[in-house]
Amino acid sequence: MVWSVFEAAETKHTLSEEAYKQQVPTLRSRLLSLQQTVRARGEFPVLILVSGMDAAGKGETINLLNEWMDPRYMLTEAFGSELDGSPRRPRMWRYWNRLPPRGHIGMLFGAWYTNPLSERMSGLIDAGQFEQSIEQIQQFEGMLIAEGALVIKLWFHLSRKDQRKRLQQLSKDPDTAWRVSDRDWQHCKQYDRYLDVATTLLRKTGTEQGPWHVIPGADSRYRSVVVAKQIADKIEARLNVSAPPTRRSIPLLDPATEQCDRDILDLLDYQQSLSAKQYKSALAQAQSRISRLSRDARMHKHSLILVFEGMDAAGKGSTIRRLTAALDARFYRVHAISAPSDEERAQPYLWRFWRRVPEQGSAAIFDRSWYGRVLVERVEGFCTESDWRRAYAEINDFEQQLTDHGAVVLKFWLSVTLEEQLARFRAREQTPHKRHKITDEDWRNRDRWPDYADAVCDMVAKTSTAHAPWTLVPANDKKYARVTVLNKIADAVETRFQHRGAL
């Protein structure tokens, strides 16, 4: 039986040695020239995803491309399956950390397709879970393309007869026998099933902007030339377009709903407060709870991710200090997020946050976060409207992956009134050791208070989910805000332990 998606590749394709030698010099020159242009422009990264049948020549082709182009500006990564152990971070973390920056070419062997294929073939996941993996891949690749990446997906194919012949040849040669594993032979025996799973994967993950290209793998010369031409054609076409691909857009909520939701900050009770005596006792109790929970053995199966956002002078820093006072310094990392560096701007905007995702058994505390895309970047025009509109869905997906892996994700918006902010600004100006905390930018941001308030309300409406809720804390009284935040954290960790325990 020949599956239609692989039908063309089932036909015997060959290229003579003479024809190969004639084409290679021109191909090499073209690839190298295109690579240099991509690097000089620095406008987008090129991701070459290499997957396919065992023994179809994937490794040989990757080695050849590194020889034909400049390997200094190529990132080559091989991803095996994770069937032998549970990762300490969400699965997509390792892929995010190996994305090439703009101006570079990344060749990812297996990439994010290896695990779903291996798990479905081994029976570790059922059809529904396989569909969920495919959906996650679709979201990830859609985000990469929307961020400007050129994604080239190559599937190396062999017929049943050619695969068996190739495996036998490799096994007989002492220099290549190590390349053939028991898993390869098992897949060969299950050829029809493997092809059926692969067909589903390719059909559902091939898109207009990220299509699959099936490469006949039986003849090495033909295979090499086809791959080189495919890559060169795709890069050349991208370099010749006058504008980047159209980015996906996530529609806003119904205007009536937005108007209603934009009252939420005004509805907070800013009169709530604690006396000095109440604060001393309540803070000690809250810190004790957090200290005990962070040392609980069950925490080894979880991580803690805390996001602190708020208007300038809302008390984020002082609240974080009361939190960390209750924790072992080896347990957590505090990330103060400011404008992205040149290295970070060369990657998708979520990249710098994926890099900071903590392992199970530890915590990450963010003083400002990935919500900058829908707050300051939106209000100040640092990104396009399409960018911040689609960010809501991308952020929800990011946080879903974190919580699915056992993270407790809590997000706090510390809210003060316009009058209280002014009082704190004046106090900072009059206090020598706090003057550095007040800048011209703070005053300028204050002038755009209504715009920021609208952005905050939209953010809460669209990203406060059951798995990663927002907690709005009236913070005119810092003592009340600190105790409220610490108790909320302790409550959430205790609830997670009760629901999931040692899962």
Secondary structure, DSSP 8 states (H G I E B T S, - for coil): ---GGGHHHHS-----HHHHHHHHHHHHHHHHHHHHHHHHH----EEEEEEESTTSSHHHHHHHHHHHS-GGGEEEEE----TTS--SS-TTHHHHTT---TT-EEEEESGGGHHHHHHHHHTSS-HHHHHHHHHHHHHHHHHHHHTT-EEEEEEEE--HHHHHHHHHHHHHSTTTGGG--HHHHHHHHTHHHHHHHHHHHHHHH--SSS-EEEEE-SSHHHHHHHHHHHHHHHHHHHHH-SS-----------HHHHHHHTTTTTTS-TT----HHHHHHHHHHHHHHHHHHHTSGGGGG-EEEEEEEESTTSSHHHHHHHHHTTS-TTTEEEEE--S--HHHHTS-TTHHHHTT---TT-EEEEES-GGGGTTHHHHHTSS-HHHHHHHHHHHHHHHHHHHHTTEEEEEEEEE--HHHHHHHHHHHHH-GGGGGG--HHHHHHHHTHHHHHHHHHHHHHHH--SSS-EEEEE-SSHHHHHHHHHHHHHHHHHHHHHHHTT-
